[in-house]
Amino acid sequence: MSGPNVWTRSRERMRLFSELFAQCGPEAATYGKCVAATTTGKQELKKDLCLKEFEALKRCFTTAAKRRGK
């Protein structure tokens, strides 16, 4: 069952996500451009096409979260 603190924690995580996202703008833009370029028309995104860009964004998020936790 969920308690009243579930929503508080969820809101905090969502707020944190936007802060981390703001710190990783260049990486997010690069990943977004890759996804857009590989899904033109009706083409679906295939696994690992933008892996390098995704990994860079993931590293940025992780680093930003660690810095925030200090």
mmCIF file of the N, C-alpha and C atoms, coordinates in Angstrom:
data_MODEL
# 
_entry.id   MODEL 
# 
loop_
_atom_site.group_PDB 
_atom_site.id 
_atom_site.type_symbol 
_atom_site.label_atom_id 
_atom_site.label_alt_id 
_atom_site.label_comp_id 
_atom_site.label_asym_id 
_atom_site.label_entity_id 
_atom_site.label_seq_id 
_atom_site.pdbx_PDB_ins_code 
_atom_site.Cartn_x 
_atom_site.Cartn_y 
_atom_site.Cartn_z 
_atom_site.occupancy 
_atom_site.B_iso_or_equiv 
_atom_site.pdbx_formal_charge 
_atom_site.auth_seq_id 
_atom_site.auth_comp_id 
_atom_site.auth_asym_id 
_atom_site.auth_atom_id 
_atom_site.pdbx_PDB_model_num 
ATOM 1   N N  . MET A 1 1  ? 0.835  -1.189 0.000   1.00 0.00 ? 1  MET A N  1 
ATOM 2   C CA . MET A 1 1  ? 0.000  0.000  0.000   1.00 0.00 ? 1  MET A CA 1 
ATOM 3   C C  . MET A 1 1  ? 0.873  1.243  0.000   1.00 0.00 ? 1  MET A C  1 
ATOM 4   N N  . SER A 1 2  ? 0.315  2.290  -0.476  1.00 0.00 ? 2  SER A N  1 
ATOM 5   C CA . SER A 1 2  ? 1.072  3.550  -0.491  1.00 0.00 ? 2  SER A CA 1 
ATOM 6   C C  . SER A 1 2  ? 0.601  4.435  0.656   1.00 0.00 ? 2  SER A C  1 
ATOM 7   N N  . GLY A 1 3  ? 1.530  5.196  1.157   1.00 0.00 ? 3  GLY A N  1 
ATOM 8   C CA . GLY A 1 3  ? 1.218  6.116  2.233   1.00 0.00 ? 3  GLY A CA 1 
ATOM 9   C C  . GLY A 1 3  ? 1.330  7.550  1.751   1.00 0.00 ? 3  GLY A C  1 
ATOM 10  N N  . PRO A 1 4  ? 1.094  8.495  2.630   1.00 0.00 ? 4  PRO A N  1 
ATOM 11  C CA . PRO A 1 4  ? 1.138  9.903  2.229   1.00 0.00 ? 4  PRO A CA 1 
ATOM 12  C C  . PRO A 1 4  ? 2.530  10.361 1.785   1.00 0.00 ? 4  PRO A C  1 
ATOM 13  N N  . ASN A 1 5  ? 3.578  9.703  2.260   1.00 0.00 ? 5  ASN A N  1 
ATOM 14  C CA . ASN A 1 5  ? 4.925  10.116 1.889   1.00 0.00 ? 5  ASN A CA 1 
ATOM 15  C C  . ASN A 1 5  ? 5.304  9.725  0.467   1.00 0.00 ? 5  ASN A C  1 
ATOM 16  N N  . VAL A 1 6  ? 4.562  8.812  -0.141  1.00 0.00 ? 6  VAL A N  1 
ATOM 17  C CA . VAL A 1 6  ? 4.867  8.393  -1.508  1.00 0.00 ? 6  VAL A CA 1 
ATOM 18  C C  . VAL A 1 6  ? 4.780  9.593  -2.441  1.00 0.00 ? 6  VAL A C  1 
ATOM 19  N N  . TRP A 1 7  ? 3.763  10.394 -2.311  1.00 0.00 ? 7  TRP A N  1 
ATOM 20  C CA . TRP A 1 7  ? 3.595  11.543 -3.203  1.00 0.00 ? 7  TRP A CA 1 
ATOM 21  C C  . TRP A 1 7  ? 4.642  12.609 -2.936  1.00 0.00 ? 7  TRP A C  1 
ATOM 22  N N  . THR A 1 8  ? 5.012  12.781 -1.698  1.00 0.00 ? 8  THR A N  1 
ATOM 23  C CA . THR A 1 8  ? 6.051  13.757 -1.358  1.00 0.00 ? 8  THR A CA 1 
ATOM 24  C C  . THR A 1 8  ? 7.376  13.342 -1.986  1.00 0.00 ? 8  THR A C  1 
ATOM 25  N N  . ARG A 1 9  ? 7.725  12.077 -1.882  1.00 0.00 ? 9  ARG A N  1 
ATOM 26  C CA . ARG A 1 9  ? 8.973  11.598 -2.482  1.00 0.00 ? 9  ARG A CA 1 
ATOM 27  C C  . ARG A 1 9  ? 8.928  11.705 -3.996  1.00 0.00 ? 9  ARG A C  1 
ATOM 28  N N  . SER A 1 10 ? 7.784  11.397 -4.589  1.00 0.00 ? 10 SER A N  1 
ATOM 29  C CA . SER A 1 10 ? 7.658  11.480 -6.043  1.00 0.00 ? 10 SER A CA 1 
ATOM 30  C C  . SER A 1 10 ? 7.834  12.910 -6.520  1.00 0.00 ? 10 SER A C  1 
ATOM 31  N N  . ARG A 1 11 ? 7.219  13.845 -5.841  1.00 0.00 ? 11 ARG A N  1 
ATOM 32  C CA . ARG A 1 11 ? 7.368  15.268 -6.207  1.00 0.00 ? 11 ARG A CA 1 
ATOM 33  C C  . ARG A 1 11 ? 8.812  15.708 -6.092  1.00 0.00 ? 11 ARG A C  1 
ATOM 34  N N  . GLU A 1 12 ? 9.487  15.272 -5.049  1.00 0.00 ? 12 GLU A N  1 
ATOM 35  C CA . GLU A 1 12 ? 10.892 15.636 -4.853  1.00 0.00 ? 12 GLU A CA 1 
ATOM 36  C C  . GLU A 1 12 ? 11.753 15.083 -5.986  1.00 0.00 ? 12 GLU A C  1 
ATOM 37  N N  . ARG A 1 13 ? 11.514 13.850 -6.386  1.00 0.00 ? 13 ARG A N  1 
ATOM 38  C CA . ARG A 1 13 ? 12.276 13.264 -7.496  1.00 0.00 ? 13 ARG A CA 1 
ATOM 39  C C  . ARG A 1 13 ? 12.023 14.003 -8.798  1.00 0.00 ? 13 ARG A C  1 
ATOM 40  N N  . MET A 1 14 ? 10.785 14.393 -9.042  1.00 0.00 ? 14 MET A N  1 
ATOM 41  C CA . MET A 1 14 ? 10.472 15.132 -10.266 1.00 0.00 ? 14 MET A CA 1 
ATOM 42  C C  . MET A 1 14 ? 11.131 16.512 -10.244 1.00 0.00 ? 14 MET A C  1 
ATOM 43  N N  . ARG A 1 15 ? 11.146 17.164 -9.106  1.00 0.00 ? 15 ARG A N  1 
ATOM 44  C CA . ARG A 1 15 ? 11.812 18.456 -8.996  1.00 0.00 ? 15 ARG A CA 1 
ATOM 45  C C  . ARG A 1 15 ? 13.308 18.292 -9.221  1.00 0.00 ? 15 ARG A C  1 
ATOM 46  N N  . LEU A 1 16 ? 13.884 17.271 -8.657  1.00 0.00 ? 16 LEU A N  1 
ATOM 47  C CA . LEU A 1 16 ? 15.302 17.004 -8.821  1.00 0.00 ? 16 LEU A CA 1 
ATOM 48  C C  . LEU A 1 16 ? 15.637 16.717 -10.283 1.00 0.00 ? 16 LEU A C  1 
ATOM 49  N N  . PHE A 1 17 ? 14.780 15.979 -10.959 1.00 0.00 ? 17 PHE A N  1 
ATOM 50  C CA . PHE A 1 17 ? 15.017 15.665 -12.368 1.00 0.00 ? 17 PHE A CA 1 
ATOM 51  C C  . PHE A 1 17 ? 15.165 16.933 -13.196 1.00 0.00 ? 17 PHE A C  1 
ATOM 52  N N  . SER A 1 18 ? 14.312 17.898 -12.992 1.00 0.00 ? 18 SER A N  1 
ATOM 53  C CA . SER A 1 18 ? 14.401 19.134 -13.780 1.00 0.00 ? 18 SER A CA 1 
ATOM 54  C C  . SER A 1 18 ? 15.686 19.904 -13.478 1.00 0.00 ? 18 SER A C  1 
ATOM 55  N N  . GLU A 1 19 ? 16.143 19.871 -12.235 1.00 0.00 ? 19 GLU A N  1 
ATOM 56  C CA . GLU A 1 19 ? 17.407 20.523 -11.889 1.00 0.00 ? 19 GLU A CA 1 
ATOM 57  C C  . GLU A 1 19 ? 18.583 19.829 -12.579 1.00 0.00 ? 19 GLU A C  1 
ATOM 58  N N  . LEU A 1 20 ? 18.582 18.517 -12.557 1.00 0.00 ? 20 LEU A N  1 
ATOM 59  C CA . LEU A 1 20 ? 19.656 17.762 -13.207 1.00 0.00 ? 20 LEU A CA 1 
ATOM 60  C C  . LEU A 1 20 ? 19.609 17.964 -14.718 1.00 0.00 ? 20 LEU A C  1 
ATOM 61  N N  . PHE A 1 21 ? 18.416 17.960 -15.273 1.00 0.00 ? 21 PHE A N  1 
ATOM 62  C CA . PHE A 1 21 ? 18.258 18.166 -16.710 1.00 0.00 ? 21 PHE A CA 1 
ATOM 63  C C  . PHE A 1 21 ? 18.811 19.519 -17.129 1.00 0.00 ? 21 PHE A C  1 
ATOM 64  N N  . ALA A 1 22 ? 18.588 20.539 -16.324 1.00 0.00 ? 22 ALA A N  1 
ATOM 65  C CA . ALA A 1 22 ? 19.093 21.876 -16.638 1.00 0.00 ? 22 ALA A CA 1 
ATOM 66  C C  . ALA A 1 22 ? 20.619 21.905 -16.653 1.00 0.00 ? 22 ALA A C  1 
ATOM 67  N N  . GLN A 1 23 ? 21.255 21.075 -15.863 1.00 0.00 ? 23 GLN A N  1 
ATOM 68  C CA . GLN A 1 23 ? 22.716 21.027 -15.815 1.00 0.00 ? 23 GLN A CA 1 
ATOM 69  C C  . GLN A 1 23 ? 23.311 20.230 -16.972 1.00 0.00 ? 23 GLN A C  1 
ATOM 70  N N  . CYS A 1 24 ? 22.486 19.493 -17.678 1.00 0.00 ? 24 CYS A N  1 
ATOM 71  C CA . CYS A 1 24 ? 22.974 18.621 -18.754 1.00 0.00 ? 24 CYS A CA 1 
ATOM 72  C C  . CYS A 1 24 ? 22.387 19.021 -20.106 1.00 0.00 ? 24 CYS A C  1 
ATOM 73  N N  . GLY A 1 25 ? 22.184 20.285 -20.302 1.00 0.00 ? 25 GLY A N  1 
ATOM 74  C CA . GLY A 1 25 ? 21.580 20.781 -21.540 1.00 0.00 ? 25 GLY A CA 1 
ATOM 75  C C  . GLY A 1 25 ? 22.295 20.356 -22.808 1.00 0.00 ? 25 GLY A C  1 
ATOM 76  N N  . PRO A 1 26 ? 23.611 20.551 -22.905 1.00 0.00 ? 26 PRO A N  1 
ATOM 77  C CA . PRO A 1 26 ? 24.298 20.161 -24.145 1.00 0.00 ? 26 PRO A CA 1 
ATOM 78  C C  . PRO A 1 26 ? 24.182 18.664 -24.445 1.00 0.00 ? 26 PRO A C  1 
ATOM 79  N N  . GLU A 1 27 ? 24.306 17.836 -23.421 1.00 0.00 ? 27 GLU A N  1 
ATOM 80  C CA . GLU A 1 27 ? 24.204 16.388 -23.614 1.00 0.00 ? 27 GLU A CA 1 
ATOM 81  C C  . GLU A 1 27 ? 22.783 15.997 -24.020 1.00 0.00 ? 27 GLU A C  1 
ATOM 82  N N  . ALA A 1 28 ? 21.793 16.628 -23.394 1.00 0.00 ? 28 ALA A N  1 
ATOM 83  C CA . ALA A 1 28 ? 20.398 16.342 -23.734 1.00 0.00 ? 28 ALA A CA 1 
ATOM 84  C C  . ALA A 1 28 ? 20.097 16.762 -25.169 1.00 0.00 ? 28 ALA A C  1 
ATOM 85  N N  . ALA A 1 29 ? 20.624 17.903 -25.578 1.00 0.00 ? 29 ALA A N  1 
ATOM 86  C CA . ALA A 1 29 ? 20.402 18.377 -26.941 1.00 0.00 ? 29 ALA A CA 1 
ATOM 87  C C  . ALA A 1 29 ? 21.044 17.438 -27.957 1.00 0.00 ? 29 ALA A C  1 
ATOM 88  N N  . THR A 1 30 ? 22.241 16.982 -27.668 1.00 0.00 ? 30 THR A N  1 
ATOM 89  C CA . THR A 1 30 ? 22.936 16.068 -28.571 1.00 0.00 ? 30 THR A CA 1 
ATOM 90  C C  . THR A 1 30 ? 22.167 14.758 -28.705 1.00 0.00 ? 30 THR A C  1 
ATOM 91  N N  . TYR A 1 31 ? 21.691 14.239 -27.591 1.00 0.00 ? 31 TYR A N  1 
ATOM 92  C CA . TYR A 1 31 ? 20.914 13.001 -27.616 1.00 0.00 ? 31 TYR A CA 1 
ATOM 93  C C  . TYR A 1 31 ? 19.611 13.210 -28.386 1.00 0.00 ? 31 TYR A C  1 
ATOM 94  N N  . GLY A 1 32 ? 18.939 14.321 -28.122 1.00 0.00 ? 32 GLY A N  1 
ATOM 95  C CA . GLY A 1 32 ? 17.689 14.622 -28.821 1.00 0.00 ? 32 GLY A CA 1 
ATOM 96  C C  . GLY A 1 32 ? 17.881 14.742 -30.321 1.00 0.00 ? 32 GLY A C  1 
ATOM 97  N N  . LYS A 1 33 ? 18.972 15.374 -30.743 1.00 0.00 ? 33 LYS A N  1 
ATOM 98  C CA . LYS A 1 33 ? 19.256 15.506 -32.177 1.00 0.00 ? 33 LYS A CA 1 
ATOM 99  C C  . LYS A 1 33 ? 19.508 14.145 -32.808 1.00 0.00 ? 33 LYS A C  1 
ATOM 100 N N  . CYS A 1 34 ? 20.205 13.278 -32.091 1.00 0.00 ? 34 CYS A N  1 
ATOM 101 C CA . CYS A 1 34 ? 20.462 11.935 -32.599 1.00 0.00 ? 34 CYS A CA 1 
ATOM 102 C C  . CYS A 1 34 ? 19.151 11.166 -32.768 1.00 0.00 ? 34 CYS A C  1 
ATOM 103 N N  . VAL A 1 35 ? 18.297 11.224 -31.767 1.00 0.00 ? 35 VAL A N  1 
ATOM 104 C CA . VAL A 1 35 ? 17.011 10.527 -31.833 1.00 0.00 ? 35 VAL A CA 1 
ATOM 105 C C  . VAL A 1 35 ? 16.187 11.073 -32.985 1.00 0.00 ? 35 VAL A C  1 
ATOM 106 N N  . ALA A 1 36 ? 16.141 12.398 -33.127 1.00 0.00 ? 36 ALA A N  1 
ATOM 107 C CA . ALA A 1 36 ? 15.363 13.007 -34.205 1.00 0.00 ? 36 ALA A CA 1 
ATOM 108 C C  . ALA A 1 36 ? 15.913 12.611 -35.573 1.00 0.00 ? 36 ALA A C  1 
ATOM 109 N N  . ALA A 1 37 ? 17.228 12.569 -35.699 1.00 0.00 ? 37 ALA A N  1 
ATOM 110 C CA . ALA A 1 37 ? 17.850 12.239 -36.978 1.00 0.00 ? 37 ALA A CA 1 
ATOM 111 C C  . ALA A 1 37 ? 17.637 10.775 -37.371 1.00 0.00 ? 37 ALA A C  1 
ATOM 112 N N  . THR A 1 38 ? 17.510 9.916  -36.395 1.00 0.00 ? 38 THR A N  1 
ATOM 113 C CA . THR A 1 38 ? 17.376 8.487  -36.697 1.00 0.00 ? 38 THR A CA 1 
ATOM 114 C C  . THR A 1 38 ? 15.927 8.030  -36.758 1.00 0.00 ? 38 THR A C  1 
ATOM 115 N N  . THR A 1 39 ? 14.989 8.944  -36.548 1.00 0.00 ? 39 THR A N  1 
ATOM 116 C CA . THR A 1 39 ? 13.573 8.565  -36.581 1.00 0.00 ? 39 THR A CA 1 
ATOM 117 C C  . THR A 1 39 ? 12.791 9.450  -37.550 1.00 0.00 ? 39 THR A C  1 
ATOM 118 N N  . THR A 1 40 ? 13.380 9.793  -38.674 1.00 0.00 ? 40 THR A N  1 
ATOM 119 C CA . THR A 1 40 ? 12.679 10.628 -39.650 1.00 0.00 ? 40 THR A CA 1 
ATOM 120 C C  . THR A 1 40 ? 11.553 9.838  -40.301 1.00 0.00 ? 40 THR A C  1 
ATOM 121 N N  . GLY A 1 41 ? 10.498 10.519 -40.620 1.00 0.00 ? 41 GLY A N  1 
ATOM 122 C CA . GLY A 1 41 ? 9.349  9.867  -41.242 1.00 0.00 ? 41 GLY A CA 1 
ATOM 123 C C  . GLY A 1 41 ? 8.697  8.876  -40.305 1.00 0.00 ? 41 GLY A C  1 
ATOM 124 N N  . LYS A 1 42 ? 8.439  7.677  -40.829 1.00 0.00 ? 42 LYS A N  1 
ATOM 125 C CA . LYS A 1 42 ? 7.795  6.634  -40.026 1.00 0.00 ? 42 LYS A CA 1 
ATOM 126 C C  . LYS A 1 42 ? 8.796  5.676  -39.422 1.00 0.00 ? 42 LYS A C  1 
ATOM 127 N N  . GLN A 1 43 ? 10.057 5.988  -39.567 1.00 0.00 ? 43 GLN A N  1 
ATOM 128 C CA . GLN A 1 43 ? 11.106 5.114  -39.042 1.00 0.00 ? 43 GLN A CA 1 
ATOM 129 C C  . GLN A 1 43 ? 11.070 5.104  -37.510 1.00 0.00 ? 43 GLN A C  1 
ATOM 130 N N  . GLU A 1 44 ? 11.158 3.925  -36.926 1.00 0.00 ? 44 GLU A N  1 
ATOM 131 C CA . GLU A 1 44 ? 11.156 3.787  -35.472 1.00 0.00 ? 44 GLU A CA 1 
ATOM 132 C C  . GLU A 1 44 ? 12.588 3.832  -34.944 1.00 0.00 ? 44 GLU A C  1 
ATOM 133 N N  . LEU A 1 45 ? 12.726 4.291  -33.723 1.00 0.00 ? 45 LEU A N  1 
ATOM 134 C CA . LEU A 1 45 ? 14.033 4.318  -33.073 1.00 0.00 ? 45 LEU A CA 1 
ATOM 135 C C  . LEU A 1 45 ? 14.461 2.888  -32.772 1.00 0.00 ? 45 LEU A C  1 
ATOM 136 N N  . LYS A 1 46 ? 15.635 2.545  -33.204 1.00 0.00 ? 46 LYS A N  1 
ATOM 137 C CA . LYS A 1 46 ? 16.173 1.211  -32.961 1.00 0.00 ? 46 LYS A CA 1 
ATOM 138 C C  . LYS A 1 46 ? 17.124 1.255  -31.767 1.00 0.00 ? 46 LYS A C  1 
ATOM 139 N N  . LYS A 1 47 ? 17.160 0.180  -31.031 1.00 0.00 ? 47 LYS A N  1 
ATOM 140 C CA . LYS A 1 47 ? 18.009 0.080  -29.846 1.00 0.00 ? 47 LYS A CA 1 
ATOM 141 C C  . LYS A 1 47 ? 19.473 0.343  -30.209 1.00 0.00 ? 47 LYS A C  1 
ATOM 142 N N  . ASP A 1 48 ? 20.136 1.102  -29.379 1.00 0.00 ? 48 ASP A N  1 
ATOM 143 C CA . ASP A 1 48 ? 21.572 1.391  -29.459 1.00 0.00 ? 48 ASP A CA 1 
ATOM 144 C C  . ASP A 1 48 ? 22.006 2.306  -30.602 1.00 0.00 ? 48 ASP A C  1 
ATOM 145 N N  . LEU A 1 49 ? 21.082 2.850  -31.386 1.00 0.00 ? 49 LEU A N  1 
ATOM 146 C CA . LEU A 1 49 ? 21.490 3.782  -32.438 1.00 0.00 ? 49 LEU A CA 1 
ATOM 147 C C  . LEU A 1 49 ? 22.117 5.042  -31.858 1.00 0.00 ? 49 LEU A C  1 
ATOM 148 N N  . CYS A 1 50 ? 21.633 5.483  -30.729 1.00 0.00 ? 50 CYS A N  1 
ATOM 149 C CA . CYS A 1 50 ? 22.144 6.690  -30.083 1.00 0.00 ? 50 CYS A CA 1 
ATOM 150 C C  . CYS A 1 50 ? 22.782 6.348  -28.736 1.00 0.00 ? 50 CYS A C  1 
ATOM 151 N N  . LEU A 1 51 ? 23.368 5.187  -28.655 1.00 0.00 ? 51 LEU A N  1 
ATOM 152 C CA . LEU A 1 51 ? 23.923 4.708  -27.388 1.00 0.00 ? 51 LEU A CA 1 
ATOM 153 C C  . LEU A 1 51 ? 25.013 5.636  -26.857 1.00 0.00 ? 51 LEU A C  1 
ATOM 154 N N  . LYS A 1 52 ? 25.905 6.081  -27.719 1.00 0.00 ? 52 LYS A N  1 
ATOM 155 C CA . LYS A 1 52 ? 27.005 6.945  -27.288 1.00 0.00 ? 52 LYS A CA 1 
ATOM 156 C C  . LYS A 1 52 ? 26.454 8.240  -26.683 1.00 0.00 ? 52 LYS A C  1 
ATOM 157 N N  . GLU A 1 53 ? 25.464 8.833  -27.332 1.00 0.00 ? 53 GLU A N  1 
ATOM 158 C CA . GLU A 1 53 ? 24.862 10.069 -26.846 1.00 0.00 ? 53 GLU A CA 1 
ATOM 159 C C  . GLU A 1 53 ? 24.091 9.838  -25.555 1.00 0.00 ? 53 GLU A C  1 
ATOM 160 N N  . PHE A 1 54 ? 23.382 8.704  -25.475 1.00 0.00 ? 54 PHE A N  1 
ATOM 161 C CA . PHE A 1 54 ? 22.641 8.381  -24.258 1.00 0.00 ? 54 PHE A CA 1 
ATOM 162 C C  . PHE A 1 54 ? 23.585 8.182  -23.083 1.00 0.00 ? 54 PHE A C  1 
ATOM 163 N N  . GLU A 1 55 ? 24.682 7.474  -23.317 1.00 0.00 ? 55 GLU A N  1 
ATOM 164 C CA . GLU A 1 55 ? 25.652 7.237  -22.246 1.00 0.00 ? 55 GLU A CA 1 
ATOM 165 C C  . GLU A 1 55 ? 26.247 8.552  -21.746 1.00 0.00 ? 55 GLU A C  1 
ATOM 166 N N  . ALA A 1 56 ? 26.500 9.495  -22.643 1.00 0.00 ? 56 ALA A N  1 
ATOM 167 C CA . ALA A 1 56 ? 27.020 10.807 -22.236 1.00 0.00 ? 56 ALA A CA 1 
ATOM 168 C C  . ALA A 1 56 ? 25.997 11.539 -21.374 1.00 0.00 ? 56 ALA A C  1 
ATOM 169 N N  . LEU A 1 57 ? 24.731 11.479 -21.752 1.00 0.00 ? 57 LEU A N  1 
ATOM 170 C CA . LEU A 1 57 ? 23.672 12.113 -20.963 1.00 0.00 ? 57 LEU A CA 1 
ATOM 171 C C  . LEU A 1 57 ? 23.535 11.433 -19.602 1.00 0.00 ? 57 LEU A C  1 
ATOM 172 N N  . LYS A 1 58 ? 23.596 10.135 -19.580 1.00 0.00 ? 58 LYS A N  1 
ATOM 173 C CA . LYS A 1 58 ? 23.501 9.378  -18.328 1.00 0.00 ? 58 LYS A CA 1 
ATOM 174 C C  . LYS A 1 58 ? 24.660 9.734  -17.385 1.00 0.00 ? 58 LYS A C  1 
ATOM 175 N N  . ARG A 1 59 ? 25.879 9.822  -17.940 1.00 0.00 ? 59 ARG A N  1 
ATOM 176 C CA . ARG A 1 59 ? 27.041 10.200 -17.122 1.00 0.00 ? 59 ARG A CA 1 
ATOM 177 C C  . ARG A 1 59 ? 26.852 11.604 -16.547 1.00 0.00 ? 59 ARG A C  1 
ATOM 178 N N  . CYS A 1 60 ? 26.346 12.514 -17.360 1.00 0.00 ? 60 CYS A N  1 
ATOM 179 C CA . CYS A 1 60 ? 26.115 13.878 -16.887 1.00 0.00 ? 60 CYS A CA 1 
ATOM 180 C C  . CYS A 1 60 ? 25.109 13.886 -15.742 1.00 0.00 ? 60 CYS A C  1 
ATOM 181 N N  . PHE A 1 61 ? 23.991 13.174 -15.902 1.00 0.00 ? 61 PHE A N  1 
ATOM 182 C CA . PHE A 1 61 ? 22.982 13.106 -14.839 1.00 0.00 ? 61 PHE A CA 1 
ATOM 183 C C  . PHE A 1 61 ? 23.587 12.534 -13.560 1.00 0.00 ? 61 PHE A C  1 
ATOM 184 N N  . THR A 1 62 ? 24.343 11.463 -13.694 1.00 0.00 ? 62 THR A N  1 
ATOM 185 C CA . THR A 1 62 ? 24.957 10.816 -12.539 1.00 0.00 ? 62 THR A CA 1 
ATOM 186 C C  . THR A 1 62 ? 25.916 11.767 -11.831 1.00 0.00 ? 62 THR A C  1 
ATOM 187 N N  . THR A 1 63 ? 26.740 12.439 -12.596 1.00 0.00 ? 63 THR A N  1 
ATOM 188 C CA . THR A 1 63 ? 27.695 13.393 -12.029 1.00 0.00 ? 63 THR A CA 1 
ATOM 189 C C  . THR A 1 63 ? 26.970 14.545 -11.342 1.00 0.00 ? 63 THR A C  1 
ATOM 190 N N  . ALA A 1 64 ? 25.942 15.061 -11.996 1.00 0.00 ? 64 ALA A N  1 
ATOM 191 C CA . ALA A 1 64 ? 25.177 16.163 -11.403 1.00 0.00 ? 64 ALA A CA 1 
ATOM 192 C C  . ALA A 1 64 ? 24.498 15.737 -10.107 1.00 0.00 ? 64 ALA A C  1 
ATOM 193 N N  . ALA A 1 65 ? 23.971 14.516 -10.077 1.00 0.00 ? 65 ALA A N  1 
ATOM 194 C CA . ALA A 1 65 ? 23.318 14.020 -8.867  1.00 0.00 ? 65 ALA A CA 1 
ATOM 195 C C  . ALA A 1 65 ? 24.311 13.849 -7.735  1.00 0.00 ? 65 ALA A C  1 
ATOM 196 N N  . LYS A 1 66 ? 25.509 13.368 -8.068  1.00 0.00 ? 66 LYS A N  1 
ATOM 197 C CA . LYS A 1 66 ? 26.540 13.205 -7.034  1.00 0.00 ? 66 LYS A CA 1 
ATOM 198 C C  . LYS A 1 66 ? 26.968 14.558 -6.476  1.00 0.00 ? 66 LYS A C  1 
ATOM 199 N N  . ARG A 1 67 ? 27.115 15.545 -7.358  1.00 0.00 ? 67 ARG A N  1 
ATOM 200 C CA . ARG A 1 67 ? 27.504 16.893 -6.895  1.00 0.00 ? 67 ARG A CA 1 
ATOM 201 C C  . ARG A 1 67 ? 26.416 17.463 -5.992  1.00 0.00 ? 67 ARG A C  1 
ATOM 202 N N  . ARG A 1 68 ? 25.162 17.229 -6.334  1.00 0.00 ? 68 ARG A N  1 
ATOM 203 C CA . ARG A 1 68 ? 24.050 17.762 -5.551  1.00 0.00 ? 68 ARG A CA 1 
ATOM 204 C C  . ARG A 1 68 ? 24.002 17.113 -4.168  1.00 0.00 ? 68 ARG A C  1 
ATOM 205 N N  . GLY A 1 69 ? 24.403 15.860 -4.096  1.00 0.00 ? 69 GLY A N  1 
ATOM 206 C CA . GLY A 1 69 ? 24.347 15.112 -2.841  1.00 0.00 ? 69 GLY A CA 1 
ATOM 207 C C  . GLY A 1 69 ? 25.417 15.491 -1.834  1.00 0.00 ? 69 GLY A C  1 
ATOM 208 N N  . LYS A 1 70 ? 26.431 16.244 -2.251  1.00 0.00 ? 70 LYS A N  1 
ATOM 209 C CA . LYS A 1 70 ? 27.519 16.610 -1.336  1.00 0.00 ? 70 LYS A CA 1 
ATOM 210 C C  . LYS A 1 70 ? 27.113 17.682 -0.377  1.00 0.00 ? 70 LYS A C  1 
# 
